[in-house]
Amino acid sequence: MKLYTSFDLHSNNSYLGIIDGDGKRVFRKKLPNDPEVILSTLKPYKNDIVGIVVESTYNWYWLVDLLMADGYKVHLANPAEIQKYSGLKHADDQDDAFWLCEMLRLGILPEGYIYPKEDRPVRDLLRKRMHLVKLRTSLIVSLQNIVCRNKGFKLRTGDVKALSEDRLAPYLSDNEDLALAGTVSKESIDFLTLQIKKIEAIVEDRMELKPPYAKLQSVFGIGKILGLTITLETGPITRFSKVGNYVSYCRKVSSKWTSNDKVKGKGNKKNGNKYLAWAYSEAAEHARRCYTQARTYYNRKMQKTNFMVAHNALAHKLARAAYYVMRDEVDFIPEKIFG
């Protein structure tokens, strides 16, 4: 007898559902997120279970690893693509669990990629770096605003981030309160900078330089750290059959719905990988400032639209280029995307 199983996973419990090949509900139970309890509950059905579905929630790592280590075939469900009948009056954890089972039985389950366990810690460390960079940026912008309001000019970002000397103090020294605000901000920025550099040093030391990563650094705006981030967040490039699929996964395509040249709504802008979206956005900003061909393309877009659209268009170009660089393991050729 074939059995199809799923877990509706939450932060502290999971709802287990099991159906047979005819869709009959065989077992249901709410379980604590305890590895021993989960494995002992599944054990009587283990020989008949052909697959277990786990929804890709924020905390799926431990459950997927547990089940795979015990020999189960695990499917990671993609919640962004799962649809239920919109006319339902009632739905709960039990219904969600059995719907996952049913999609697996019918062969219509939209699946996500189960990232290799051994690479996840480094990927998460780079995600922490991104978090710290965003925090530092918010502090820098806040500090620049303080100086701009009180002194009438914008302080250069490089001057704010400088570790070797304090270039900020002279601008706020004439007022005790402003000086304190500047000191607290500068100390926080410097601390975050040191932590970011610590993560970068560890990641560069631990990561094996694979061919796609080495080639990726030839793309405008992509250095060592962004290259590692993109490589780890992308995974095997072969899982994207077309460049459009990859760019969509990077959140670099329009989510606008149109009909007869009229806007009819918007799609899910958050469908995709937010870390890749950030990485290519960072690459686009660096490329705009440092590479003539990228800057020319950006300026041409700026003449027709606003800076945000122009920035996203450049990021879109870089994401497309990176796809082919990783897929074919070739060097980046600017003329192919910028003409």
Residue pairs with C-beta under 8 A, 6 or more apart in sequence:
1 20
1 21
1 48
2 20
2 21
2 48
2 50
3 18
3 19
3 20
3 21
3 26
3 45
3 48
3 49
3 50
4 18
4 19
4 20
4 21
4 49
4 50
4 51
4 53
4 101
4 102
4 104
4 105
5 16
5 17
5 18
5 42
5 45
5 49
5 51
5 52
5 53
5 101
6 16
6 17
6 52
6 53
6 54
6 55
6 77
6 97
6 98
6 100
6 101
6 104
7 14
7 15
7 16
7 52
7 53
7 54
7 55
7 63
7 97
8 14
8 15
8 17
8 55
8 93
8 94
8 96
8 97
8 100
9 33
9 54
9 55
9 57
9 59
9 60
9 63
10 33
10 57
10 93
11 33
11 59
12 32
12 33
13 30
13 31
13 32
13 33
14 30
14 31
14 33
14 38
14 63
15 28
15 29
15 30
15 31
15 93
15 94
15 96
15 97
16 27
16 28
16 29
16 30
16 31
16 38
16 41
16 42
16 97
17 25
17 27
17 28
17 94
17 97
17 98
17 100
17 101
18 25
18 26
18 27
18 28
18 45
18 49
18 101
19 25
19 26
19 98
19 101
19 102
19 105
20 26
21 105
23 102
23 105
25 98
26 45
27 45
28 94
28 97
28 98
29 41
30 93
31 37
31 38
31 41
33 62
33 63
35 62
35 66
38 63
38 66
39 66
39 70
42 49
42 52
42 70
42 72
46 71
46 72
49 72
49 73
50 73
51 72
51 73
51 74
51 75
51 104
52 67
52 72
52 73
52 74
52 75
53 74
53 75
53 76
53 77
53 100
53 101
53 103
53 104
53 109
54 60
54 63
54 64
54 67
54 74
54 75
54 76
54 77
55 76
55 77
55 79
55 82
55 96
55 100
56 76
56 77
56 78
56 79
56 112
57 79
60 76
61 117
61 120
64 74
64 76
64 114
65 117
67 74
68 74
68 114
74 114
75 104
75 109
75 111
76 111
76 112
76 113
76 114
77 100
77 103
77 109
77 110
77 111
77 112
78 110
78 111
78 112
80 268
80 271
81 110
82 99
82 100
82 103
82 110
84 91
84 99
88 95
100 109
103 109
103 110
113 235
113 239
115 123
115 235
119 232
122 203
122 206
122 207
122 228
122 232
123 232
123 233
125 199
125 202
125 203
126 199
126 203
126 225
126 228
126 229
126 232
126 275
127 275
128 199
129 196
129 199
129 200
129 203
129 225
130 229
130 275
130 278
130 279
132 192
132 195
132 196
132 199
133 196
135 192
136 161
136 189
136 192
136 193
136 196
139 185
139 188
139 189
139 192
140 157
140 160
140 161
140 189
142 185
143 155
143 160
143 168
143 181
143 182
143 185
143 186
143 189
144 154
144 155
144 157
144 160
146 172
146 178
146 181
146 182
146 185
147 153
147 154
147 155
147 168
147 171
147 172
147 182
148 154
148 155
150 172
150 175
150 178
151 171
155 168
155 171
159 167
159 168
160 167
160 168
160 186
160 189
161 189
161 193
163 190
163 193
163 194
166 186
168 182
168 186
169 179
169 182
169 183
171 182
172 178
172 179
172 181
172 182
173 179
200 224
200 225
203 225
203 228
204 224
204 225
204 228
207 213
207 228
210 231
211 329
212 231
212 237
212 325
212 326
212 329
213 227
213 228
213 231
215 325
215 326
215 329
215 330
215 331
215 332
216 222
216 227
216 230
216 231
216 322
216 325
216 326
217 223
217 224
217 227
218 325
218 331
218 332
219 283
219 318
219 321
219 322
219 325
219 332
220 283
220 286
220 287
220 290
220 291
220 293
220 294
220 318
220 332
220 334
221 282
221 283
221 284
221 285
221 286
221 287
221 288
221 290
221 291
221 294
221 318
222 230
222 283
222 318
222 322
223 286
226 279
226 282
226 283
229 275
229 276
229 279
230 276
230 279
230 280
230 322
231 326
233 273
233 275
233 276
233 279
234 246
234 276
234 326
237 246
237 323
237 326
237 327
238 327
240 246
240 249
240 323
243 320
243 323
243 324
244 253
246 319
246 320
246 323
247 253
247 316
247 319
247 320
247 323
248 271
248 272
249 272
249 273
249 276
250 272
250 273
250 276
250 277
250 280
250 319
251 269
251 270
251 271
251 272
251 273
251 274
251 276
251 277
252 277
252 280
252 312
252 315
252 316
252 319
253 316
255 266
255 267
255 268
255 269
255 271
256 263
256 265
256 266
256 267
257 263
257 264
257 265
257 266
257 267
258 264
276 319
280 315
280 316
280 318
280 319
280 322
281 311
281 312
281 315
283 315
283 318
284 294
284 311
284 312
284 314
284 315
284 318
285 311
287 294
287 295
287 314
287 318
288 294
288 295
288 298
288 311
288 314
289 295
291 334
293 334
293 338
294 314
294 334
294 338
296 338
297 313
297 314
297 317
297 338
298 310
298 311
298 313
298 314
299 310
301 309
301 310
301 313
301 314
302 310
317 337
317 338
318 337
320 337
321 332
321 336
321 337
324 330
325 331
325 332
